[in-house]
Amino acid sequence: MVLVKDGKQQIWVRSLDAVDMTPLAGTDDAAEPFWSPDSRFLAFFADSKLKKIERTGGGRRRRSAMPWEPRVVPGIAKATS
């Protein structure tokens, strides 16, 4: 899930056995996240680039430059606390 909290937009994740979500390091300004077919990586758009990150949060990689801006996604939520 992409959340904006304290003015910072990041991907937040939650383990199935946990109640609280935590921000995934290396996903600042992320939009439109999606999982790789094997669920090892999470890909997303940020800084006009397609990026991917390991599901554990380490090793962000830039995949390609985009000649367009990602569209605004209505699913981006703003944290209230």
Steps between C-alpha positions, in 0.01 A plus 500: 500500500625851426451741790587863556599559861662816631533620140699194392352259243623140531390142454385349827484125564356274766582142578195274503560423867543866601253777577714803419636608163856625454650716224718315250841670489606624157150569370480880539252661258381157382185464290316207340682212673466144371654161585725298271348166391718310750424750783872558562493863390270798525513735202377860504530834325695786662696796365371424147668158513388141539674357806500170684591399851535168678195425712721524811571865417864473399666569169288751309581495129407738222360305209434761231433863436144582402417751227177578686384577851305229683133578534356610830346202675187557708609217735775707660393558857598776740579398856308694762738462793 
